[in-house]
Amino acid sequence: MREEKVMLINEIGLHSRKASRFIKEAIKFKSDIFVLKDNQEYNGKSIMGILSMGAFKGDEIVIRAVGVDEEEAVEALTQLIKDGLV
């Protein structure tokens, strides 16, 4: 298991297009991907999971991956967020 905490910096958080971009990246990996916010765990490969999270600018989330490519998955997904692409 690998996880990393990251803060959302874009103006709209993880909603619609941004959530879709996150999921498109997440499904590239074999590992199970989870996003944690406020002690709740959401499926990082599910648009409904990500949208139901209600993550906005300034929120801290944890990206967790479990599987064969967990290191690469967490690194890629946190970098998307740090770059403001998600």
CNS distance restraints for C-alpha pairs under 8 A (distance, minus, plus):
assign (resid   1 and name CA) (resid  64 and name CA) 7.07 0.50 0.50
assign (resid   1 and name CA) (resid  65 and name CA) 5.84 0.50 0.50
assign (resid   1 and name CA) (resid  66 and name CA) 4.57 0.50 0.50
assign (resid   1 and name CA) (resid  67 and name CA) 7.01 0.50 0.50
assign (resid   1 and name CA) (resid  70 and name CA) 6.74 0.50 0.50
assign (resid   2 and name CA) (resid  64 and name CA) 5.71 0.50 0.50
assign (resid   2 and name CA) (resid  65 and name CA) 5.46 0.50 0.50
assign (resid   2 and name CA) (resid  66 and name CA) 6.55 0.50 0.50
assign (resid   2 and name CA) (resid  70 and name CA) 6.01 0.50 0.50
assign (resid   2 and name CA) (resid  71 and name CA) 6.23 0.50 0.50
assign (resid   2 and name CA) (resid  74 and name CA) 6.93 0.50 0.50
assign (resid   3 and name CA) (resid  62 and name CA) 6.53 0.50 0.50
assign (resid   3 and name CA) (resid  63 and name CA) 5.36 0.50 0.50
assign (resid   3 and name CA) (resid  64 and name CA) 4.13 0.50 0.50
assign (resid   3 and name CA) (resid  65 and name CA) 6.32 0.50 0.50
assign (resid   3 and name CA) (resid  74 and name CA) 6.44 0.50 0.50
assign (resid   4 and name CA) (resid  62 and name CA) 5.46 0.50 0.50
assign (resid   4 and name CA) (resid  63 and name CA) 5.45 0.50 0.50
assign (resid   4 and name CA) (resid  64 and name CA) 6.68 0.50 0.50
assign (resid   4 and name CA) (resid  74 and name CA) 6.91 0.50 0.50
assign (resid   4 and name CA) (resid  78 and name CA) 7.39 0.50 0.50
assign (resid   5 and name CA) (resid  60 and name CA) 6.70 0.50 0.50
assign (resid   5 and name CA) (resid  61 and name CA) 5.68 0.50 0.50
assign (resid   5 and name CA) (resid  62 and name CA) 4.26 0.50 0.50
assign (resid   5 and name CA) (resid  63 and name CA) 6.40 0.50 0.50
assign (resid   6 and name CA) (resid  60 and name CA) 5.61 0.50 0.50
assign (resid   6 and name CA) (resid  61 and name CA) 5.60 0.50 0.50
assign (resid   6 and name CA) (resid  62 and name CA) 6.23 0.50 0.50
assign (resid   6 and name CA) (resid  63 and name CA) 7.67 0.50 0.50
assign (resid   6 and name CA) (resid  78 and name CA) 6.53 0.50 0.50
assign (resid   6 and name CA) (resid  81 and name CA) 7.41 0.50 0.50
assign (resid   6 and name CA) (resid  82 and name CA) 7.39 0.50 0.50
assign (resid   7 and name CA) (resid  57 and name CA) 7.77 0.50 0.50
assign (resid   7 and name CA) (resid  58 and name CA) 5.90 0.50 0.50
assign (resid   7 and name CA) (resid  59 and name CA) 5.64 0.50 0.50
assign (resid   7 and name CA) (resid  60 and name CA) 4.30 0.50 0.50
assign (resid   7 and name CA) (resid  61 and name CA) 6.26 0.50 0.50
assign (resid   7 and name CA) (resid  81 and name CA) 7.60 0.50 0.50
assign (resid   7 and name CA) (resid  82 and name CA) 7.57 0.50 0.50
assign (resid   8 and name CA) (resid  13 and name CA) 6.09 0.50 0.50
assign (resid   8 and name CA) (resid  14 and name CA) 7.98 0.50 0.50
assign (resid   8 and name CA) (resid  55 and name CA) 7.86 0.50 0.50
assign (resid   8 and name CA) (resid  56 and name CA) 6.81 0.50 0.50
assign (resid   8 and name CA) (resid  57 and name CA) 5.07 0.50 0.50
assign (resid   8 and name CA) (resid  58 and name CA) 5.29 0.50 0.50
assign (resid   8 and name CA) (resid  59 and name CA) 5.64 0.50 0.50
assign (resid   8 and name CA) (resid  60 and name CA) 6.40 0.50 0.50
assign (resid   8 and name CA) (resid  61 and name CA) 7.63 0.50 0.50
assign (resid   8 and name CA) (resid  81 and name CA) 6.26 0.50 0.50
assign (resid   8 and name CA) (resid  82 and name CA) 7.41 0.50 0.50
assign (resid   8 and name CA) (resid  84 and name CA) 7.61 0.50 0.50
assign (resid   8 and name CA) (resid  86 and name CA) 7.88 0.50 0.50
assign (resid   9 and name CA) (resid  13 and name CA) 7.23 0.50 0.50
assign (resid   9 and name CA) (resid  57 and name CA) 5.32 0.50 0.50
assign (resid   9 and name CA) (resid  58 and name CA) 6.03 0.50 0.50
assign (resid   9 and name CA) (resid  81 and name CA) 7.26 0.50 0.50
assign (resid   9 and name CA) (resid  82 and name CA) 7.14 0.50 0.50
assign (resid   9 and name CA) (resid  84 and name CA) 5.95 0.50 0.50
assign (resid  10 and name CA) (resid  57 and name CA) 5.82 0.50 0.50
assign (resid  10 and name CA) (resid  84 and name CA) 5.23 0.50 0.50
assign (resid  10 and name CA) (resid  85 and name CA) 7.51 0.50 0.50
assign (resid  10 and name CA) (resid  86 and name CA) 6.91 0.50 0.50
assign (resid  11 and name CA) (resid  56 and name CA) 7.69 0.50 0.50
assign (resid  11 and name CA) (resid  57 and name CA) 5.62 0.50 0.50
assign (resid  12 and name CA) (resid  56 and name CA) 6.05 0.50 0.50
assign (resid  12 and name CA) (resid  57 and name CA) 6.11 0.50 0.50
assign (resid  13 and name CA) (resid  18 and name CA) 7.37 0.50 0.50
assign (resid  13 and name CA) (resid  55 and name CA) 5.56 0.50 0.50
assign (resid  13 and name CA) (resid  56 and name CA) 4.03 0.50 0.50
assign (resid  13 and name CA) (resid  57 and name CA) 4.85 0.50 0.50
assign (resid  13 and name CA) (resid  86 and name CA) 7.12 0.50 0.50
assign (resid  14 and name CA) (resid  18 and name CA) 5.38 0.50 0.50
assign (resid  14 and name CA) (resid  19 and name CA) 4.90 0.50 0.50
assign (resid  14 and name CA) (resid  50 and name CA) 7.12 0.50 0.50
assign (resid  14 and name CA) (resid  51 and name CA) 6.93 0.50 0.50
assign (resid  14 and name CA) (resid  54 and name CA) 7.35 0.50 0.50
assign (resid  14 and name CA) (resid  55 and name CA) 5.51 0.50 0.50
assign (resid  14 and name CA) (resid  56 and name CA) 6.47 0.50 0.50
assign (resid  14 and name CA) (resid  86 and name CA) 6.39 0.50 0.50
assign (resid  15 and name CA) (resid  19 and name CA) 5.11 0.50 0.50
assign (resid  15 and name CA) (resid  20 and name CA) 7.96 0.50 0.50
assign (resid  15 and name CA) (resid  50 and name CA) 7.88 0.50 0.50
assign (resid  15 and name CA) (resid  51 and name CA) 5.98 0.50 0.50
assign (resid  15 and name CA) (resid  54 and name CA) 7.80 0.50 0.50
assign (resid  15 and name CA) (resid  55 and name CA) 7.64 0.50 0.50
assign (resid  16 and name CA) (resid  20 and name CA) 6.12 0.50 0.50
assign (resid  16 and name CA) (resid  51 and name CA) 7.25 0.50 0.50
assign (resid  17 and name CA) (resid  21 and name CA) 6.19 0.50 0.50
assign (resid  18 and name CA) (resid  22 and name CA) 6.29 0.50 0.50
assign (resid  18 and name CA) (resid  85 and name CA) 7.17 0.50 0.50
assign (resid  18 and name CA) (resid  86 and name CA) 4.71 0.50 0.50
assign (resid  19 and name CA) (resid  23 and name CA) 6.22 0.50 0.50
assign (resid  19 and name CA) (resid  47 and name CA) 6.69 0.50 0.50
assign (resid  19 and name CA) (resid  50 and name CA) 6.40 0.50 0.50
assign (resid  19 and name CA) (resid  51 and name CA) 6.91 0.50 0.50
assign (resid  19 and name CA) (resid  86 and name CA) 6.80 0.50 0.50
assign (resid  20 and name CA) (resid  24 and name CA) 6.13 0.50 0.50
assign (resid  20 and name CA) (resid  47 and name CA) 6.65 0.50 0.50
assign (resid  21 and name CA) (resid  25 and name CA) 6.45 0.50 0.50
assign (resid  21 and name CA) (resid  85 and name CA) 7.95 0.50 0.50
assign (resid  21 and name CA) (resid  86 and name CA) 6.61 0.50 0.50
assign (resid  22 and name CA) (resid  26 and name CA) 6.17 0.50 0.50
assign (resid  22 and name CA) (resid  77 and name CA) 7.05 0.50 0.50
assign (resid  22 and name CA) (resid  80 and name CA) 7.64 0.50 0.50
assign (resid  22 and name CA) (resid  86 and name CA) 6.21 0.50 0.50
assign (resid  23 and name CA) (resid  27 and name CA) 6.06 0.50 0.50
assign (resid  23 and name CA) (resid  44 and name CA) 6.57 0.50 0.50
assign (resid  23 and name CA) (resid  45 and name CA) 5.18 0.50 0.50
assign (resid  23 and name CA) (resid  46 and name CA) 6.85 0.50 0.50
assign (resid  23 and name CA) (resid  47 and name CA) 6.88 0.50 0.50
assign (resid  24 and name CA) (resid  28 and name CA) 6.93 0.50 0.50
assign (resid  24 and name CA) (resid  45 and name CA) 7.97 0.50 0.50
assign (resid  25 and name CA) (resid  29 and name CA) 7.75 0.50 0.50
assign (resid  25 and name CA) (resid  76 and name CA) 7.84 0.50 0.50
assign (resid  25 and name CA) (resid  77 and name CA) 7.04 0.50 0.50
assign (resid  26 and name CA) (resid  33 and name CA) 6.85 0.50 0.50
assign (resid  26 and name CA) (resid  44 and name CA) 6.71 0.50 0.50
assign (resid  26 and name CA) (resid  45 and name CA) 5.88 0.50 0.50
assign (resid  26 and name CA) (resid  73 and name CA) 7.00 0.50 0.50
assign (resid  26 and name CA) (resid  77 and name CA) 7.03 0.50 0.50
assign (resid  27 and name CA) (resid  45 and name CA) 5.95 0.50 0.50
assign (resid  29 and name CA) (resid  69 and name CA) 6.62 0.50 0.50
assign (resid  29 and name CA) (resid  70 and name CA) 7.99 0.50 0.50
assign (resid  29 and name CA) (resid  73 and name CA) 6.23 0.50 0.50
assign (resid  30 and name CA) (resid  67 and name CA) 6.81 0.50 0.50
assign (resid  30 and name CA) (resid  68 and name CA) 6.87 0.50 0.50
assign (resid  30 and name CA) (resid  69 and name CA) 6.51 0.50 0.50
assign (resid  31 and name CA) (resid  65 and name CA) 5.94 0.50 0.50
assign (resid  31 and name CA) (resid  66 and name CA) 5.25 0.50 0.50
assign (resid  31 and name CA) (resid  67 and name CA) 4.10 0.50 0.50
assign (resid  31 and name CA) (resid  68 and name CA) 6.00 0.50 0.50
assign (resid  31 and name CA) (resid  69 and name CA) 5.83 0.50 0.50
assign (resid  31 and name CA) (resid  70 and name CA) 5.72 0.50 0.50
assign (resid  31 and name CA) (resid  73 and name CA) 7.45 0.50 0.50
assign (resid  32 and name CA) (resid  44 and name CA) 7.88 0.50 0.50
assign (resid  32 and name CA) (resid  65 and name CA) 5.50 0.50 0.50
assign (resid  32 and name CA) (resid  66 and name CA) 5.23 0.50 0.50
assign (resid  32 and name CA) (resid  67 and name CA) 6.29 0.50 0.50
assign (resid  33 and name CA) (resid  43 and name CA) 6.37 0.50 0.50
assign (resid  33 and name CA) (resid  44 and name CA) 4.85 0.50 0.50
assign (resid  33 and name CA) (resid  45 and name CA) 6.48 0.50 0.50
assign (resid  33 and name CA) (resid  63 and name CA) 7.32 0.50 0.50
assign (resid  33 and name CA) (resid  64 and name CA) 5.82 0.50 0.50
assign (resid  33 and name CA) (resid  65 and name CA) 4.56 0.50 0.50
assign (resid  33 and name CA) (resid  66 and name CA) 6.73 0.50 0.50
assign (resid  33 and name CA) (resid  73 and name CA) 7.91 0.50 0.50
assign (resid  34 and name CA) (resid  41 and name CA) 6.38 0.50 0.50
assign (resid  34 and name CA) (resid  42 and name CA) 5.52 0.50 0.50
assign (resid  34 and name CA) (resid  43 and name CA) 4.86 0.50 0.50
assign (resid  34 and name CA) (resid  44 and name CA) 4.57 0.50 0.50
assign (resid  34 and name CA) (resid  45 and name CA) 7.75 0.50 0.50
assign (resid  34 and name CA) (resid  63 and name CA) 5.98 0.50 0.50
assign (resid  34 and name CA) (resid  64 and name CA) 5.04 0.50 0.50
assign (resid  34 and name CA) (resid  65 and name CA) 6.25 0.50 0.50
assign (resid  35 and name CA) (resid  41 and name CA) 5.79 0.50 0.50
assign (resid  35 and name CA) (resid  42 and name CA) 5.14 0.50 0.50
assign (resid  35 and name CA) (resid  43 and name CA) 6.45 0.50 0.50
assign (resid  35 and name CA) (resid  44 and name CA) 5.55 0.50 0.50
assign (resid  35 and name CA) (resid  50 and name CA) 7.78 0.50 0.50
assign (resid  35 and name CA) (resid  61 and name CA) 6.65 0.50 0.50
assign (resid  35 and name CA) (resid  62 and name CA) 5.59 0.50 0.50
assign (resid  35 and name CA) (resid  63 and name CA) 4.73 0.50 0.50
assign (resid  35 and name CA) (resid  64 and name CA) 6.14 0.50 0.50
assign (resid  36 and name CA) (resid  40 and name CA) 5.42 0.50 0.50
assign (resid  36 and name CA) (resid  41 and name CA) 4.48 0.50 0.50
assign (resid  36 and name CA) (resid  42 and name CA) 6.14 0.50 0.50
assign (resid  36 and name CA) (resid  61 and name CA) 5.59 0.50 0.50
assign (resid  36 and name CA) (resid  62 and name CA) 4.93 0.50 0.50
assign (resid  36 and name CA) (resid  63 and name CA) 6.51 0.50 0.50
assign (resid  36 and name CA) (resid  64 and name CA) 7.66 0.50 0.50
assign (resid  37 and name CA) (resid  41 and name CA) 6.70 0.50 0.50
assign (resid  37 and name CA) (resid  53 and name CA) 7.16 0.50 0.50
assign (resid  37 and name CA) (resid  55 and name CA) 7.79 0.50 0.50
assign (resid  37 and name CA) (resid  60 and name CA) 7.01 0.50 0.50
assign (resid  37 and name CA) (resid  61 and name CA) 5.01 0.50 0.50
assign (resid  37 and name CA) (resid  62 and name CA) 6.67 0.50 0.50
assign (resid  38 and name CA) (resid  61 and name CA) 7.94 0.50 0.50
assign (resid  42 and name CA) (resid  49 and name CA) 5.29 0.50 0.50
assign (resid  42 and name CA) (resid  50 and name CA) 6.52 0.50 0.50
assign (resid  42 and name CA) (resid  53 and name CA) 7.06 0.50 0.50
assign (resid  43 and name CA) (resid  49 and name CA) 5.36 0.50 0.50
assign (resid  43 and name CA) (resid  50 and name CA) 6.94 0.50 0.50
assign (resid  44 and name CA) (resid  49 and name CA) 6.89 0.50 0.50
assign (resid  44 and name CA) (resid  50 and name CA) 6.40 0.50 0.50
assign (resid  45 and name CA) (resid  49 and name CA) 7.76 0.50 0.50
assign (resid  45 and name CA) (resid  50 and name CA) 7.95 0.50 0.50
assign (resid  46 and name CA) (resid  50 and name CA) 6.26 0.50 0.50
assign (resid  47 and name CA) (resid  51 and name CA) 6.01 0.50 0.50
assign (resid  48 and name CA) (resid  52 and name CA) 5.89 0.50 0.50
assign (resid  49 and name CA) (resid  53 and name CA) 6.45 0.50 0.50
assign (resid  50 and name CA) (resid  54 and name CA) 7.60 0.50 0.50
assign (resid  51 and name CA) (resid  55 and name CA) 7.85 0.50 0.50
assign (resid  55 and name CA) (resid  59 and name CA) 6.20 0.50 0.50
assign (resid  63 and name CA) (resid  74 and name CA) 6.30 0.50 0.50
assign (resid  63 and name CA) (resid  77 and name CA) 7.55 0.50 0.50
assign (resid  63 and name CA) (resid  78 and name CA) 7.15 0.50 0.50
assign (resid  64 and name CA) (resid  74 and name CA) 6.56 0.50 0.50
assign (resid  65 and name CA) (resid  70 and name CA) 4.87 0.50 0.50
assign (resid  65 and name CA) (resid  71 and name CA) 7.57 0.50 0.50
assign (resid  65 and name CA) (resid  73 and name CA) 6.65 0.50 0.50
assign (resid  65 and name CA) (resid  74 and name CA) 6.23 0.50 0.50
assign (resid  66 and name CA) (resid  70 and name CA) 5.44 0.50 0.50
assign (resid  69 and name CA) (resid  73 and name CA) 6.18 0.50 0.50
assign (resid  70 and name CA) (resid  74 and name CA) 6.14 0.50 0.50
assign (resid  71 and name CA) (resid  75 and name CA) 6.18 0.50 0.50
assign (resid  72 and name CA) (resid  76 and name CA) 6.03 0.50 0.50
assign (resid  73 and name CA) (resid  77 and name CA) 6.11 0.50 0.50
assign (resid  74 and name CA) (resid  78 and name CA) 5.95 0.50 0.50
assign (resid  75 and name CA) (resid  79 and name CA) 6.06 0.50 0.50
assign (resid  76 and name CA) (resid  80 and name CA) 6.33 0.50 0.50
assign (resid  77 and name CA) (resid  81 and name CA) 6.59 0.50 0.50
assign (resid  78 and name CA) (resid  82 and name CA) 6.11 0.50 0.50
assign (resid  79 and name CA) (resid  83 and name CA) 5.97 0.50 0.50
assign (resid  80 and name CA) (resid  84 and name CA) 6.40 0.50 0.50
assign (resid  80 and name CA) (resid  85 and name CA) 5.37 0.50 0.50
assign (resid  80 and name CA) (resid  86 and name CA) 5.90 0.50 0.50
assign (resid  81 and name CA) (resid  85 and name CA) 5.90 0.50 0.50
assign (resid  81 and name CA) (resid  86 and name CA) 5.01 0.50 0.50
